Amino acid sequence: MSAIPTKHYATELQRQLRSLLGHEQIVTQTYGRHLLIKRLDDEEPTVVARLTELARNRYSAAFRSHTGRWEPLPGTGSLDEMAEVVVTLLQPYLRPDNY
């Protein structure tokens, strides 16, 4: 992925997550071929999950465990599909009041 499409996908993912969650306390950031998903807390954003591009518009997802390791989430899919998977499986971790 080149830098411009990656930024576009990060922006689109952020929009989708905010819409699905019903709050604005989520930001996304590019990191190589990953799209990091962060919850905004009082001090600094907390990385909760990431999407990794496997092929054109095909992603896998992983959750950042309390040990800092990336644990894979089930399935692969488009950006839209994986945004829904992340919200469905990780909604408690994506709430702004979950410190």
C-alpha positions as CSV (number, residue, x, y, z in Angstrom):
1,M,0.0,0.0,0.0
2,S,1.3,3.4,-0.8
3,A,1.0,6.3,1.7
4,I,-1.9,8.1,0.1
5,P,-4.3,5.2,-0.1
6,T,-3.3,4.0,3.4
7,K,-4.2,7.4,4.8
8,H,-7.5,7.3,2.9
9,Y,-8.3,3.8,4.3
10,A,-7.4,5.0,7.8
11,T,-9.7,7.9,7.5
12,E,-12.5,5.7,6.1
13,L,-12.0,3.1,8.9
14,Q,-12.1,5.9,11.6
15,R,-15.4,7.2,10.1
16,Q,-16.9,3.7,10.1
17,L,-15.8,2.9,13.6
18,R,-17.2,6.2,15.0
19,S,-20.5,5.6,13.2
20,L,-20.8,2.0,14.4
21,L,-19.8,2.9,18.0
22,G,-21.8,6.1,18.2
23,H,-19.0,8.2,19.7
24,E,-15.9,10.2,18.5
25,Q,-13.4,8.8,20.9
26,I,-11.7,6.5,18.3
27,V,-8.8,7.5,16.1
28,T,-6.9,5.5,13.5
29,Q,-3.3,5.7,12.4
30,T,-1.3,4.1,9.7
31,Y,1.7,2.0,10.6
32,G,3.3,0.3,7.6
33,R,0.7,-2.0,6.2
34,H,-1.3,-1.8,9.4
35,L,-4.2,0.5,10.4
36,L,-4.0,1.0,14.2
37,I,-7.3,1.6,16.1
38,K,-6.9,3.7,19.2
39,R,-9.3,4.7,22.0
40,L,-8.9,8.3,23.1
41,D,-8.3,8.5,26.9
42,D,-7.6,11.4,29.1
43,E,-3.8,11.1,28.9
44,E,-2.9,9.5,25.5
45,P,-4.6,7.2,23.0
46,T,-4.5,3.5,23.8
47,V,-4.0,1.1,20.9
48,V,-6.8,-1.5,21.1
49,A,-6.6,-3.3,17.7
50,R,-5.2,-3.2,14.2
51,L,-6.2,-4.2,10.7
52,T,-3.5,-5.7,8.4
53,E,-3.8,-5.6,4.7
54,L,-3.5,-9.1,3.2
55,A,-4.4,-8.2,-0.4
56,R,-6.2,-5.4,-2.1
57,N,-9.2,-4.5,0.1
58,R,-8.7,-7.7,2.2
59,Y,-7.8,-7.4,5.9
60,S,-7.3,-9.4,9.0
61,A,-7.7,-8.0,12.5
62,A,-5.8,-8.4,15.8
63,F,-6.4,-7.3,19.3
64,R,-3.7,-6.0,21.6
65,S,-3.8,-8.1,24.8
66,H,-2.9,-6.8,28.2
67,T,0.6,-8.3,27.7
68,G,1.1,-6.2,24.6
69,R,1.0,-9.2,22.2
70,W,-1.2,-9.2,19.1
71,E,-3.9,-11.8,19.3
72,P,-5.7,-12.6,16.0
73,L,-9.4,-12.1,15.6
74,P,-11.4,-14.5,13.5
75,G,-12.0,-14.0,9.8
76,T,-10.8,-11.8,7.0
77,G,-12.7,-9.4,4.9
78,S,-13.1,-5.9,3.4
79,L,-12.5,-2.8,5.4
80,D,-16.3,-2.5,6.0
81,E,-16.6,-6.1,7.1
82,M,-13.6,-6.0,9.5
83,A,-14.8,-2.7,11.0
84,E,-18.0,-4.5,12.0
85,V,-16.0,-7.5,13.3
86,V,-13.8,-5.3,15.5
87,V,-16.8,-3.4,16.9
88,T,-18.8,-6.6,17.5
89,L,-15.9,-8.4,19.3
90,L,-14.2,-5.5,21.0
91,Q,-17.0,-3.0,21.8
92,P,-16.3,-3.0,25.6
93,Y,-12.6,-2.1,24.9
94,L,-13.6,0.7,22.5
95,R,-15.8,2.6,24.9
96,P,-14.3,5.9,26.0
97,D,-14.9,5.2,29.7
98,N,-13.0,1.9,29.7
99,Y,-9.7,2.8,31.5
